[in-house]
Amino acid sequence: MKQFIQQWVGKIPNISGFEQPVSAAVMSALVLLLALVAFFAAKRIFVHLIHKLFTKTESDLDDIFVRRKVFSRFAYLAPSWVIYKLMPMALEGYPVLAKFTAIGVSIYCVIVLVLVIDSVIDSLVDLYRSFSISRQIPIQSFAQVTKLVVYFIALVTIVSFVIGESPLKLFAGLGAMTAVLMLVFKDPILGFVAGIQLSYNNMVGIGDWVEIPQHNADGDIMEIGLTTVKVRNFDNTITTVPTQSLINESFKNWRGMQESQGRRIKRSIFIDVNSISFCDEARITKYSKINYIKDYVAQKQQELDEHNAKHHSNTKESLVNGRRITNVGTFRAYILAYLRNHPQINPDLTLLVRQLAPTAAGLPLEVYAFSAEKNWAKYEAIQADIFDHLFAVANEFDLKVFQNPSSVDFANALTR
């Protein structure tokens, strides 16, 4: 074939003196064309047949290798093999160019093999996770270490190809320099490893809202570097945090809230226990006119009447006898009904109003709900509107919201 191309090039008019470079260019173009054909043959025929065969099997385990593109990445080795075998013949008269081509192809093969090994490791991890034992013995950390070793070996191999030395010599030299390298590049190495862990585990990303109390950081991540992470706090100051501290220390990432269906409202209103009492007929009649709880009051009163009748409780002789409706219980039912009918509260998430243990500040009624709006400013406005309403409506249930006495309270007490 080489002789045929040289003879054909020699017949071209006015080509005298340029036969060798033109022949080399033509042969190189043919080699690249063959490499392209080999790639499409491997991609469209070999890989397609394997994928089709795996998808027809009843087991879903082999589909993991298809999903991780193990065989698709293998196809990228086909053109490199063609170039590696045929390009030296095409560039026979140009040893320097042939050498650079061989180095480039070798580096390309190493990169493709690393990607294939990466996919195989991910496939094995996914395969392992399909078994119940994976919950007891996780192997994710081992897979990450294996990948780091593979990347390191690949990097040393690529450097050996570039400088023309044996990889074993480089490994021996690196072994002798390990202590010095660890001392000089301690922070970059720790930051590099931490950055890989952060990225691989998807722990943080640019734009995530994080809280790192140890470093007084509370804001959005601006930049994730080799050794530092920059956080723009909500007061527009910038906190620089060592990358490895995000691995070694705990922090809160609000991304889960931002990607969820709501933002939590968890706040209490404190009721003065001296204002808590049973409801008489007048109060029950008054509460029955409130739209949100009129059905609740009727149902609750019927339930209590049946209970008292069943247990022969003489409720007329003493308020202690039997069960009665209380103003604080009715107020709690009202808050729950009010939240369920609030257009900015997500009814699909947890929604409850509960009593907490009494404190020196009174009886806490805690609202635990989720706002459908997650934007900070709008969320705070919704939360404020809800508690504005609850503070104002508490008096309608003959309840007093607790607060410590102020100078006005002492002044009014002295004037009485």
C-alpha positions as CSV (number, residue, x, y, z in Angstrom):
1,M,0.0,0.0,0.0
2,K,2.8,2.4,0.8
3,Q,4.5,1.7,-2.5
4,F,1.2,2.2,-4.3
5,I,0.7,5.6,-2.7
6,Q,4.3,6.7,-3.5
7,Q,3.8,5.6,-7.2
8,W,0.6,7.5,-7.4
9,V,2.0,10.6,-5.9
10,G,5.0,10.4,-8.3
11,K,2.6,10.7,-11.2
12,I,1.3,14.0,-10.0
13,P,2.5,16.9,-12.2
14,N,5.1,19.3,-10.8
15,I,5.5,17.2,-7.7
16,S,9.2,16.7,-8.2
17,G,11.1,17.1,-4.9
18,F,7.9,16.9,-2.7
19,E,7.1,13.2,-3.1
20,Q,8.0,12.2,0.4
21,P,6.0,14.9,2.4
22,V,3.0,14.5,0.1
23,S,3.1,10.7,0.5
24,A,3.4,11.1,4.2
25,A,0.5,13.5,4.3
26,V,-1.7,11.2,2.2
27,M,-0.9,8.1,4.2
28,S,-1.5,10.0,7.5
29,A,-4.9,11.1,6.2
30,L,-5.7,7.5,5.3
31,V,-4.7,6.3,8.7
32,L,-6.9,8.9,10.4
33,L,-9.7,7.9,8.1
34,L,-9.2,4.2,9.1
35,A,-9.1,5.3,12.7
36,L,-12.4,7.1,12.3
37,V,-13.9,4.0,10.6
38,A,-12.7,1.8,13.4
39,F,-14.2,4.1,16.0
40,F,-17.7,4.1,14.3
41,A,-17.5,0.3,13.8
42,A,-16.7,-0.2,17.5
43,K,-19.3,2.3,18.6
44,R,-22.1,1.4,16.3
45,I,-21.6,-2.3,16.0
46,F,-19.7,-3.8,18.9
47,V,-21.1,-1.5,21.6
48,H,-24.6,-1.5,20.1
49,L,-24.7,-5.3,20.0
50,I,-23.5,-5.6,23.7
51,H,-26.1,-3.1,24.8
52,K,-28.9,-4.8,22.9
53,L,-27.8,-8.2,24.4
54,F,-27.7,-6.8,28.0
55,T,-31.1,-5.1,27.7
56,K,-32.7,-8.4,26.7
57,T,-31.6,-10.3,29.8
58,E,-34.0,-10.6,32.7
59,S,-31.5,-9.4,35.3
60,D,-31.0,-5.7,35.8
61,L,-27.5,-6.1,37.2
62,D,-25.8,-6.1,33.8
63,D,-27.7,-2.9,32.9
64,I,-25.5,-1.1,35.4
65,F,-22.5,-1.5,33.1
66,V,-24.5,-0.1,30.2
67,R,-25.7,2.8,32.3
68,R,-22.2,3.6,33.4
69,K,-21.0,3.5,29.8
70,V,-18.2,1.0,30.4
71,F,-18.4,-0.5,26.8
72,S,-19.0,2.9,25.2
73,R,-15.7,4.2,26.6
74,F,-13.9,1.0,25.5
75,A,-14.9,2.0,21.9
76,Y,-12.5,5.0,22.1
77,L,-9.5,2.6,22.2
78,A,-10.2,1.4,18.7
79,P,-8.9,4.5,16.8
80,S,-5.9,4.8,19.0
81,W,-4.9,1.2,18.2
82,V,-5.1,1.9,14.5
83,I,-3.1,5.1,14.7
84,Y,-0.5,3.4,17.0
85,K,0.0,0.6,14.5
86,L,-0.1,2.4,11.2
87,M,1.1,6.0,11.8
88,P,4.8,5.0,12.2
89,M,4.7,3.5,8.7
90,A,3.1,6.7,7.3
91,L,5.7,8.9,9.1
92,E,8.6,6.7,8.4
93,G,10.7,9.6,7.1
94,Y,9.9,11.9,10.0
95,P,11.0,10.2,13.2
96,V,10.5,13.3,15.4
97,L,6.9,13.7,14.3
98,A,6.3,9.9,14.6
99,K,7.7,10.0,18.1
100,F,5.3,12.9,19.2
101,T,2.4,11.0,17.6
102,A,3.3,7.9,19.5
103,I,3.5,9.9,22.8
104,G,0.1,11.6,22.1
105,V,-1.5,8.2,21.3
106,S,-0.1,6.7,24.4
107,I,-1.4,9.5,26.6
108,Y,-4.8,9.3,24.9
109,C,-4.9,5.5,25.7
110,V,-4.0,6.1,29.3
111,I,-6.8,8.7,29.7
112,V,-9.3,6.3,28.1
113,L,-8.3,3.4,30.3
114,V,-8.6,5.6,33.3
115,L,-12.2,6.5,32.3
116,V,-13.0,2.9,31.7
117,I,-11.6,1.8,35.1
118,D,-13.6,4.7,36.7
119,S,-16.8,3.4,35.1
120,V,-16.0,-0.2,36.1
121,I,-15.5,0.9,39.7
122,D,-18.7,2.9,39.7
123,S,-20.5,-0.1,38.2
124,L,-19.2,-2.4,40.9
125,V,-20.2,0.0,43.6
126,D,-23.7,0.2,42.1
127,L,-23.8,-3.6,41.9
128,Y,-22.7,-3.9,45.5
129,R,-25.4,-1.5,46.6
130,S,-28.1,-3.8,45.1
131,F,-27.3,-6.2,47.9
132,S,-28.7,-5.8,51.4
133,I,-25.2,-6.2,53.0
134,S,-24.2,-2.8,51.5
135,R,-26.2,-1.1,54.3
136,Q,-24.0,-2.7,56.9
137,I,-20.6,-2.5,55.1
138,P,-20.4,0.5,52.8
139,I,-17.5,0.4,50.3
140,Q,-17.8,4.0,48.9
141,S,-14.6,5.1,50.7
142,F,-12.7,2.2,49.4
143,A,-13.9,2.9,45.8
144,Q,-12.7,6.6,46.2
145,V,-9.3,5.5,47.4
146,T,-9.0,3.1,44.5
147,K,-9.8,5.8,42.1
148,L,-7.2,8.1,43.6
149,V,-4.6,5.4,43.2
150,V,-5.6,4.9,39.6
151,Y,-5.5,8.6,38.9
152,F,-2.1,8.9,40.5
153,I,-0.6,6.0,38.5
154,A,-2.1,7.4,35.3
155,L,-0.6,10.8,36.0
156,V,2.9,9.3,36.7
157,T,2.6,7.2,33.5
158,I,1.7,10.2,31.4
159,V,4.6,12.2,32.8
160,S,6.9,9.2,32.0
161,F,5.7,9.2,28.4
162,V,6.4,13.0,28.1
163,I,9.9,12.9,29.5
164,G,10.8,9.5,28.0
165,E,11.7,7.8,31.3
166,S,10.4,4.5,32.7
167,P,7.4,4.9,35.1
168,L,9.3,2.7,37.6
169,K,12.0,5.3,37.9
170,L,9.5,8.0,38.6
171,F,7.8,5.9,41.2
172,A,11.2,5.3,42.9
173,G,12.1,9.0,42.8
174,L,8.7,10.0,44.2
175,G,9.1,7.5,47.0
176,A,12.3,9.1,48.1
177,M,10.7,12.6,47.9
178,T,7.5,11.7,49.7
179,A,8.4,13.1,53.0
180,V,9.6,16.4,51.5
181,L,6.5,16.7,49.3
182,M,4.2,16.0,52.2
183,L,5.9,18.7,54.2
184,V,6.1,21.4,51.5
185,F,2.7,20.7,49.9
186,K,0.8,19.7,53.0
187,D,-2.1,22.2,52.6
188,P,-2.5,21.8,48.8
189,I,-2.6,18.0,49.2
190,L,-5.1,18.1,52.0
191,G,-7.2,20.7,50.1
192,F,-7.0,18.6,46.9
193,V,-8.1,15.4,48.6
194,A,-10.9,17.4,50.5
195,G,-12.0,19.0,47.2
196,I,-12.3,15.6,45.5
197,Q,-14.4,14.3,48.5
198,L,-16.6,17.4,48.4
199,S,-17.2,17.1,44.7
200,Y,-17.6,13.4,44.6
201,N,-20.0,13.2,47.5
202,N,-21.8,16.4,46.2
203,M,-21.6,17.9,49.7
204,V,-21.4,21.5,48.5
205,G,-21.5,23.5,45.3
206,I,-21.2,27.0,44.1
207,G,-24.2,29.0,45.3
208,D,-25.2,26.7,48.2
209,W,-26.2,28.4,51.4
210,V,-24.1,27.0,54.2
211,E,-23.6,27.6,57.9
212,I,-20.2,26.9,59.4
213,P,-20.4,28.0,63.0
214,Q,-16.7,27.2,63.8
215,H,-15.7,29.9,61.3
216,N,-18.6,32.3,61.7
217,A,-19.6,31.7,58.1
218,D,-23.3,32.0,57.2
219,G,-24.0,32.7,53.5
220,D,-23.6,31.5,49.9
221,I,-20.5,29.7,48.6
222,M,-18.7,31.9,46.0
223,E,-15.7,29.7,45.2
224,I,-14.3,26.3,46.0
225,G,-10.5,26.4,45.5
226,L,-7.7,24.0,46.2
227,T,-7.0,25.1,49.7
228,T,-9.9,27.5,50.6
229,V,-13.6,28.0,50.2
230,K,-15.0,31.5,50.0
231,V,-18.4,32.2,51.6
232,R,-20.2,35.5,51.1
233,N,-22.1,36.1,54.3
234,F,-25.5,37.8,54.4
235,D,-23.9,41.0,55.7
236,N,-21.8,41.0,52.5
237,T,-18.6,40.1,54.3
238,I,-16.5,37.3,52.9
239,T,-15.2,34.4,55.1
240,T,-12.4,32.2,53.8
241,V,-12.6,28.6,55.1
242,P,-10.0,25.9,54.7
243,T,-11.3,23.3,52.3
244,Q,-10.3,20.4,54.5
245,S,-12.3,21.9,57.4
246,L,-15.5,21.1,55.5
247,I,-14.5,17.4,55.7
248,N,-13.1,17.4,59.2
249,E,-15.8,19.6,60.8
250,S,-19.6,19.7,60.7
251,F,-21.5,22.3,58.7
252,K,-25.1,22.8,57.6
253,N,-26.0,23.0,53.9
254,W,-29.4,24.5,53.2
255,R,-29.5,23.1,49.7
256,G,-31.9,20.4,50.8
257,M,-34.4,23.0,52.0
258,Q,-34.0,25.0,48.7
259,E,-34.7,21.9,46.7
260,S,-37.6,20.7,48.8
261,Q,-41.2,21.6,48.7
262,G,-41.2,24.1,51.6
263,R,-39.3,25.9,54.3
264,R,-39.9,25.1,57.9
265,I,-41.7,27.4,60.3
266,K,-40.9,26.5,63.9
267,R,-41.9,29.2,66.4
268,S,-43.8,29.3,69.7
269,I,-46.3,31.7,71.2
270,F,-46.2,31.8,75.0
271,I,-49.6,31.8,76.8
272,D,-50.0,33.1,80.3
273,V,-51.1,30.1,82.3
274,N,-53.3,32.3,84.5
275,S,-55.6,33.0,81.5
276,I,-56.2,29.3,80.8
277,S,-59.7,28.1,81.9
278,F,-62.7,26.0,81.1
279,C,-65.3,27.2,78.6
280,D,-68.8,28.0,79.8
281,E,-71.9,28.0,77.5
282,A,-71.3,31.7,76.5
283,R,-67.8,30.9,75.4
284,I,-68.8,27.8,73.5
285,T,-71.5,29.8,71.7
286,K,-68.9,32.5,70.9
287,Y,-66.4,30.0,69.5
288,S,-69.1,28.2,67.5
289,K,-69.4,31.4,65.4
290,I,-65.8,31.2,64.2
291,N,-65.7,29.7,60.7
292,Y,-62.5,27.7,61.0
293,I,-63.5,25.8,64.2
294,K,-67.3,25.8,64.4
295,D,-67.4,22.1,63.2
296,Y,-64.6,21.3,65.7
297,V,-66.5,22.9,68.6
298,A,-69.7,21.0,67.8
299,Q,-67.9,17.7,67.3
300,K,-65.8,18.2,70.5
301,Q,-68.8,19.2,72.6
302,Q,-70.8,16.1,71.4
303,E,-67.8,13.9,72.2
304,L,-67.4,15.3,75.7
305,D,-71.2,15.1,76.4
306,E,-71.2,11.4,75.4
307,H,-68.2,10.7,77.5
308,N,-69.6,12.5,80.6
309,A,-73.0,10.7,80.2
310,K,-71.3,7.3,79.8
311,H,-69.2,7.9,83.0
312,H,-72.1,9.6,84.9
313,S,-70.1,12.7,85.5
314,N,-72.1,15.4,87.3
315,T,-70.6,18.4,85.5
316,K,-73.1,20.9,87.1
317,E,-71.9,20.3,90.7
318,S,-68.2,21.0,90.0
319,L,-66.0,22.1,87.1
320,V,-63.6,19.4,88.0
321,N,-66.2,16.6,87.2
322,G,-66.0,15.1,83.7
323,R,-64.2,16.5,80.7
324,R,-64.7,20.1,79.4
325,I,-63.6,22.3,76.6
326,T,-60.7,24.6,77.5
327,N,-60.0,27.9,75.8
328,V,-56.3,27.0,75.2
329,G,-57.3,23.7,73.5
330,T,-59.8,25.5,71.3
331,F,-57.2,28.1,70.5
332,R,-54.8,25.3,69.5
333,A,-57.5,23.8,67.2
334,Y,-58.0,27.2,65.7
335,I,-54.3,27.7,64.9
336,L,-54.2,24.3,63.2
337,A,-57.3,25.0,61.1
338,Y,-56.0,28.5,60.3
339,L,-52.7,27.0,59.0
340,R,-54.5,24.3,57.0
341,N,-56.5,27.0,55.2
342,H,-53.5,29.4,54.7
343,P,-52.6,29.7,51.0
344,Q,-48.9,29.9,51.7
345,I,-48.6,26.8,53.9
346,N,-47.8,23.5,52.1
347,P,-50.4,21.0,53.3
348,D,-48.4,18.0,52.0
349,L,-45.6,18.5,54.5
350,T,-45.7,18.1,58.3
351,L,-48.2,20.4,59.9
352,L,-49.0,20.5,63.6
353,V,-49.5,22.7,66.6
354,R,-48.3,21.3,69.9
355,Q,-47.9,22.2,73.5
356,L,-44.3,22.2,74.9
357,A,-43.3,21.9,78.5
358,P,-44.4,25.0,80.5
359,T,-41.6,27.4,81.4
360,A,-41.2,30.5,83.5
361,A,-42.4,32.4,80.4
362,G,-45.7,30.5,80.3
363,L,-47.1,27.7,78.2
364,P,-45.5,27.4,74.7
365,L,-47.8,26.6,71.8
366,E,-45.4,25.7,69.0
367,V,-46.3,26.1,65.3
368,Y,-44.5,23.5,63.2
369,A,-45.3,23.9,59.5
370,F,-43.7,24.5,56.1
371,S,-44.1,27.6,54.0
372,A,-44.6,26.9,50.3
373,E,-42.4,30.0,49.6
374,K,-38.6,29.4,50.2
375,N,-37.3,32.9,49.3
376,W,-35.9,34.3,52.5
377,A,-37.7,37.7,52.4
378,K,-41.0,36.2,51.4
379,Y,-40.7,33.4,54.0
380,E,-40.1,35.9,56.8
381,A,-43.1,38.0,55.7
382,I,-45.4,34.9,55.7
383,Q,-44.1,33.8,59.1
384,A,-44.6,37.4,60.5
385,D,-48.2,37.6,59.1
386,I,-49.1,34.3,60.7
387,F,-47.9,35.3,64.2
388,D,-49.3,38.8,63.8
389,H,-52.7,37.2,63.4
390,L,-52.2,34.7,66.3
391,F,-51.1,37.4,68.7
392,A,-54.1,39.5,67.8
393,V,-56.6,36.7,67.9
394,A,-55.5,35.2,71.2
395,N,-57.7,37.7,73.1
396,E,-60.7,36.4,71.3
397,F,-60.2,33.1,73.2
398,D,-59.8,35.0,76.5
399,L,-56.1,34.1,76.6
400,K,-53.2,36.4,77.4
401,V,-49.8,36.2,75.6
402,F,-47.0,36.2,78.2
403,Q,-44.4,38.9,78.3
404,N,-42.1,40.0,81.2
405,P,-43.4,43.1,83.1
406,S,-42.2,46.4,81.7
407,S,-41.9,49.8,83.2
408,V,-45.4,50.6,82.0
409,D,-46.8,47.6,83.9
410,F,-45.1,48.7,87.1
411,A,-46.4,52.3,86.6
412,N,-50.0,51.1,86.1
413,A,-49.7,48.9,89.2
414,L,-48.6,51.8,91.3
415,T,-51.4,54.0,90.2
416,R,-54.1,51.5,91.1
